[in-house]
Amino acid sequence: MLNQKLMERDLAVLWHPCTQMQDHESLPLIPIRRGRGVWLEDMEGKQYLDAISSWWVNLFGHNNPQITAAVKHQLDELEHVMLAGFSHQPAIELAEALVRVTPEGLQRVFYADNGS
């Protein structure tokens, strides 16, 4: 029942990117509680192989201890600041590293997300 209740709440308030929402009239959404390695677990304990993961998960798995520790450390320092009139050392260091590995003439980095 936990999956069903969350699915109903979700469909009442969310649009999902890259999804034909009408499909969910016959195909249920799967509310996920946690992930570990390549596995996802729903609210009722059923496991699913995460074959469509994103971000770093597709390479390193869910709950990777090294990535989790690095994210927690960063959150203790600075969780977010917009680059509109501000800057911060991690953004500068990543941009410098990216410029070092790009072809000659590409001297700057523009950070953006995928909009979803």
Buried (B, 14 or more C-beta within 10 A) or exposed (E): EEBEEBBEEEBEEEEEEEEEEEEBEEEEBEBBBEBEEBBBBBBEEEEEEBEEBEEEBEEBBBEBEEBEEEEEEEEEEEEEEEEEEEEEEEBEEEBEEEEEEEEEEEEEBEEEEEEE
